[in-house]
Amino acid sequence: MTAVAWGLNWPVMKLLMLDWPPFAFRALAASGSVLLLTLIALAQREALLPRPEQWGRLAVAALLNVTSWLGLAPLAILWLDASEAAIIAYTMPVWATILAWPFLGERPGWPRFAGLALGLSGVTLLMAGRLNLDAGVMAGKLPGVLAILGTALLFACGTIWTKRFPVAMAPVPLVAWQIAIGMLPVAAVALAFERVSFAAIRPLGWACLLYASVIGQCLAYLAWFRALKRLPAGTAALGSLLVPVIGVLGSAALLGEALGPRQLLALALTLSGVALASRG
């Protein structure tokens, strides 16, 4: 569920940038998500506040899990294609699997290593023909590459932090607080540097905002933290290898980008890798 929601975020992000400034959009979508999640928590009569001693770990988790995506990923899109950014972002399972061993004691067995290899081979196959390796072109894209690598590293650290230092809250208000805290730096940038002309937003732009608020953030983060609770961090992270595959398939459906045997083989390799990794 998380992989589908986040995978479709990439073509949606490309569509929304036709109408919306990137940071203002993220801040508005996050605000809508927080409002919806708060209403759900109130309807379920869940406690809205964490224990006083857990504010610190909640703030760190929010910055690693949410600000990394809301703040750095839109920057990367300024220099990279959506498919390029999605592919580089999901080197995250590599970092998460490496970090989970010393920090969580999750020593991976051979099925997880084999699954990681299969999954990364699928992502590598997607990269063939997507990334222009000309030195001059790559130099121009370097800021975007650094931004999206920063996203991958921070989110991997957030995965480890969430497992190592869990916040004792119900999942709905927990996600609401993480999105609320994580969006604050992004909202500050939007207020300082961007202006939104709401009259110029087309119906497609509003539809992108609705998708990002309800599916891309609320549903995706609820499913992600549920997966982290039930699975080893490395296994959950490997599942995110599906995201660039879904992103490429979604780009083909929504943006008319190419879809052929290479993309379908990449999907098969990645699915096989995730299935194998879940066994060890």
N, C-alpha and C positions, 0 to 999 in steps of 0.2 A: 504493500500500500504506500509506504514511504517512497520507495523507488519510483513508482508510477507518478506520484504527486510531484516529487522533485524533478524527475526527468522531464515532465511536461512544462515545468517552470522555465526551462531554457528557451524553447521556441516562444512561449508566452512573453518572456522578458524581451525578446527581439521585437515582438509585435507591439508591446506596450511602449517601447522607446520611440515609436512613431508619434505618440501622442503625449507621453508623460516625461517630465524630467526624472532621471532614475532614482535619486535619493528621496525626492518628495513622494514618488510612487511607493517606495518601500516603507516610508514612514506612515503614509495613509493606510496601506494594506496592513501593516502591523497594528495600527490603532484599531482598525476594524476587527482584526483577530482578537485583540485583547478584550474589546467590548463583547464580542460573541462568547468568548471563553468565560468571561466574568458572569455573564447572564446564565450560562449553563451551570457554573459552579453554584450560583445563588439558587437556581432551581433545584439543584441536588442537595442544597443545604450543607455545602462543604466549607470548611474553614478557609478563609481567604488569605490569612497571614501565616508566614512561617514562624517557627520559634525564634526568639531574639538572637540566640547564638548562631543561627544558621543563615543570617543575612549575608555574611561574607562569602560563604561557599555558593550561595544562590547568585550573587553578583558575578563571581568568577565564571560560573557555569554559563550565565547569560552572555557574557562577553565572548567566551570561547565558542559557544554553540550557535549564537544568534548574530551578534555583531559581526563575526567573521563573514557570514553570508550576506547580511544586509549592507555592510559597509564596503567590503573588498570586492565581492563578485560584480557589482555594477561597474566598479572602476575597470575591472578586467575587460568587460564588454566594450569599453571605449577603444581598446586596441586589438581585441580578438574577435573572431566570429563566435557565435553562440556554441557551435559544435566544438570548436577548439577549446573554449573555456571549460565546457562540460567534461571533455576528455581529460584535460590536465587536472581539474579539480578532484577527480576520482582516482588520483594516486593516493588519496586519503587512506584507503584500507592498508596500504603498505606501511604507512607511518603508524597507524593504530595497532596493527599486528605486532610491529616491532616494539612499540611502547608498552603494550599490554603484558609482555613477558616480564620486564624488570619491575614495573609498577603495580601490576595486578597478580603476578604469579601465574598468568595464563600461558603456560608453555605449549606452543602449538605442536600438534602431532603431524604425521606425514599427510593425512587427508587435507588439513588446512593449508599446508604449504603447497600441495598439489592443486588445491582449489584456487589459491591465490595465483599460482602460475597460469592456470587455465583462464581465470578471470582477466588477468593482466594481458594475456595473449589476445583475448577478445578486444580489450580496449586498444591494444597496440594495432590490431588489424583495422579498427575504426580510424586510427590516426593516419593510416596509409592513405595518402591523397588528400588529407584534411589539413595537415600542417605544412606550410611552405618552408622548407629548410634552407632556402637561400640566405646567405649570411646577412645581406643588407636588409631583407624583409624581416628576418628574425630579430635583428637589432632594433628595428622599429617597433616590434611587438614585445620587446623585453619588459617594459613596464606592466603590460597586461599579464605576461607569464609570471612575473614576480608577485603581482597582486593575487592571482588565482592560486599560486603555490602557497602563499601566505594563508589563504582561505583553507586549503587542504590541511596544512600543518596545524592551524589553530583548531579546526574542527576535530582532527584526530586527538589533540590534547583535550578538547572538551569531552570526547567520548570516554577517555581514560578518567578524567576528573569526575564525570557523572557517576561512573562505576565505583571509583575510589572514595568519593565524598558525596554520597547521596543526600538529598534534601528530604526530610520527613514531611511530605505534603501529599495530598491527593493529586493525581496527575493533571486534572484540568486547571486548577489554580496555579500549579507549578509551571505549566507551560505558559499560562497567561503572564506570570511574573517574569519568566525568562524573556519572552518577547517584549514585554514592556520595558525592562531594564536594557535589553540588548538594542532596542531601537533608539535610545536616547542620543548616542553619538551621531547616528544617521539623521535624526530629526534636526539636530543642531546644524549639521552641514547643509541640509535642505533649506532651513530658515535663513542661513547666512548667504547662500550662493544661488538658490534657485527660485524661480517664480512660476506659478501654475496658472494657466488660463483655462478655467473650468468650462467656459463657453466653447472652447475649441476642441474639447475631448469628444471623440466620436463614440458611438455605441460599443464598438470593438474595444476601445480603451477602457470603458466602464466594465465591460465583461472581463477583461484581464484583471482589473482591480478586484472584482468579486472572486475570481478564481484564486488569485494570490492570497486573499484574506481567508477564505473558507477552506480551500483544498490545499494550496501550496504551503500554508503555515499552520492553521489550526489542526487539520486532519493529519498532515505529514508529521508534525512534531509530536502529537499525541501517539501516533503509531511508532515513531522512532524511539521515544523514551520507553514505551511499552516493550519494544524489541530489546532495548538495552537491559531492561529489568529481567527479561526471561532468557536471554542468550549471553554467552561470553562476549566481551567487547570486540574481540577479533572477528568472531563469526558475524555479529551484527554489522560491523564495518565492511566485511566482504560482501554482504548483501547489497551494500550501496554501489557496488560495481555495476549493478543493473541500471543505475541512473543515466550514465552517458549513452547506453544502448537505447533506453527509452527516449532520451533526448534526441538522438539521431532519428529514431522512428517517428517521434512526434514532429520533428522538423520536416520530415518528408511529407507527413500528412497535413500539417498546418502551413508550412512555408514553401512546399513544393520542391524541397531539396532532394538530391538523388538518393534512391534506395535500390540496392541491387544485391547480388550474391554475397559481396563482401560484408555488407551490413547484416544480412541474415546469418551468415556464418559466425560473425562476431557475437550476435545474440545467442546462438547455440553454445559457443564456447563459454560465454559468461554465465549463462544459466547452468551449464554443467559444472563450472567452477564453484558457484554458490552452493549447489546441491552437494557437491563433494565436501566442501569446507564445513558444511553444517554437521558432518559426521565426525569431525575431529578437531 
